[in-house]
């Protein structure tokens, strides 16, 4: 039986399928861009130290570079989940440091502890480490519908004082690249929508 395609519904479905295919192709393009970015990060890790960036956003050329900063004073501490250099989970303590009379200061991922409520003894000083951005405090929905602040630069300290464990050093390989799976999902949705539409038409026309 030859299917008769109703004009308006067919146009709507065709546009939806074309949109999903376009989104899949876009995700494939994003996959290539992310692979190039991860390669840049990996190259950055082997380059000489640079000056710690004063303000956000952190440029791609600065990510995963070694740097040094002078924390004049720890203004406050925050703790988030994290891992130490041996892969053990714990609470990562981040110091909000004063670096001058004015300015935004700097964030230092200083060490890992087993409790979220301790008061680290470190009061400040010179810090050697790796530049990344602060951990995200926002969920997927907030990032989609809200205007969130640009993540501040943060240095992950190479060493800590007694009583804490060193934070796991940032690894460019940990940067997620899920764009291929997203592309395949969009292509699957497009194929599924087309098949469902054709089956619905066949059933309707067979029923007369």
TORVOPA-623585 format. One line per 5 residues: number of its first residue (from 1); their letters; for each residue x, y, z of C-alpha. Coordinates in steps of 0.5 Angstrom, whole numbers. Example, Ala and Ser with C-alpha at 12.3 -4.5 7.8 and 13.67 -1.06 7.14 Angstrom:
1> AS> 25,-9,16 | 27,-2,14
***
This chain:
1> XXXXX> 0,0,0 | 3,7,-2 | 3,12,4 | -1,18,2 | 3,24,6
6> XXXXX> -1,29,9 | 2,36,7 | 2,40,14 | 4,34,19 | 9,32,14
11> XXXXX> 12,39,14 | 12,39,21 | 16,32,22 | 21,34,17 | 23,40,20
16> XXXXX> 23,37,27 | 28,31,24 | 32,36,20 | 33,40,26 | 35,34,30
21> XXXXX> 40,32,25 | 43,39,25 | 44,39,32 | 47,32,31 | 52,35,26
26> XXXXX> 53,41,31 | 55,36,36 | 60,33,32 | 63,39,30 | 64,41,38
31> XXXXX> 67,34,39 | 73,36,34 | 73,43,38 | 74,40,45 | 79,35,42
36> XXXXX> 83,41,40 | 82,44,47 | 84,38,51 | 90,37,46 | 92,45,48
41> XXXXX> 91,44,55 | 96,38,55 | 101,42,52 | 100,47,57 | 102,43,62
46> XXXXX> 109,42,60 | 110,49,58 | 114,54,63 | 110,57,69 | 106,64,68
51> XXXXX> 104,70,72 | 97,68,75 | 91,71,72 | 88,77,76 | 81,76,74
56> XXXXX> 76,71,70 | 75,69,65 | 81,64,65 | 84,64,58 | 85,57,54
61> XXXXX> 92,59,54 | 93,59,61 | 89,53,63 | 93,48,66 | 100,52,66
66> XXXXX> 104,52,72 | 104,59,76 | 106,62,83 | 102,67,87 | 103,70,94
71> XXXXX> 97,69,99 | 98,75,103 | 92,73,108 | 87,68,108 | 80,71,108
76> XXXXX> 76,65,108 | 75,58,107 | 70,54,103 | 70,46,103 | 68,42,97
81> XXXXX> 68,35,95 | 75,33,92 | 81,27,92 | 88,27,94 | 94,25,90
86> XXXXX> 93,18,91 | 85,18,89 | 82,18,96 | 76,22,97 | 75,27,102
91> XXXXX> 74,35,103 | 78,40,98 | 79,46,102 | 80,52,98 | 83,59,101
96> XXXXX> 80,66,98 | 86,69,99 | 88,77,99 | 94,78,94 | 94,86,95
101> XXXXX> 91,92,97 | 85,92,92 | 83,87,87 | 79,80,87 | 84,76,90
106> XXXXX> 86,69,89 | 83,62,90 | 88,57,92 | 86,49,92 | 90,48,98
111> XXXXX> 89,41,101 | 84,35,102 | 82,33,109 | 77,28,112 | 72,33,115
116> XXXXX> 68,39,112 | 69,43,118 | 76,43,120 | 80,50,120 | 86,49,116
121> XXXXX> 92,52,120 | 95,55,113 | 95,63,114 | 98,64,107 | 105,65,103
126> XXXXX> 108,63,97 | 104,58,93 | 106,54,87 | 101,50,83 | 97,49,77
131> XXXXX> 92,54,74 | 85,52,73 | 78,55,75 | 74,54,81 | 69,48,82
136> XXXXX> 62,50,79 | 57,51,84 | 51,51,79 | 47,45,77 | 45,44,69
141> XXXXX> 38,47,70 | 42,54,73 | 47,54,67 | 41,53,62 | 36,58,64
146> XXXXX> 40,63,69 | 46,68,68 | 52,65,72 | 58,68,74 | 64,67,70
151> XXXXX> 69,62,74 | 74,65,77 | 82,63,76 | 84,58,82 | 91,55,83
156> XXXXX> 92,48,86 | 97,48,91 | 103,43,89 | 104,42,97 | 101,43,103
161> XXXXX> 102,43,111 | 102,38,116 | 95,35,117 | 92,35,110 | 93,31,104
166> XXXXX> 95,34,97 | 90,36,92 | 90,31,86 | 93,35,81 | 89,37,75
171> XXXXX> 89,33,69 | 87,35,62 | 85,28,60 | 79,29,66 | 76,34,61
176> XXXXX> 70,31,59 | 68,30,51 | 61,27,51 | 59,31,44 | 60,24,40
181> XXXXX> 55,21,45 | 50,27,44 | 51,27,37 | 49,20,36 | 43,21,41
186> XXXXX> 40,27,36 | 41,22,30 | 37,17,34 | 32,21,36 | 31,24,28
191> XXXXX> 31,16,26 | 26,15,31 | 21,21,30 | 21,19,22 | 20,11,24
196> XXXXX> 14,13,29 | 11,18,24 | 11,13,18 | 8,7,22 | 3,12,25
201> XXXXX> 1,14,18 | 1,7,15 | -4,5,21 | -8,11,20 | -9,9,13
206> XXX> -10,2,14 | -16,3,18 | -19,7,13
***
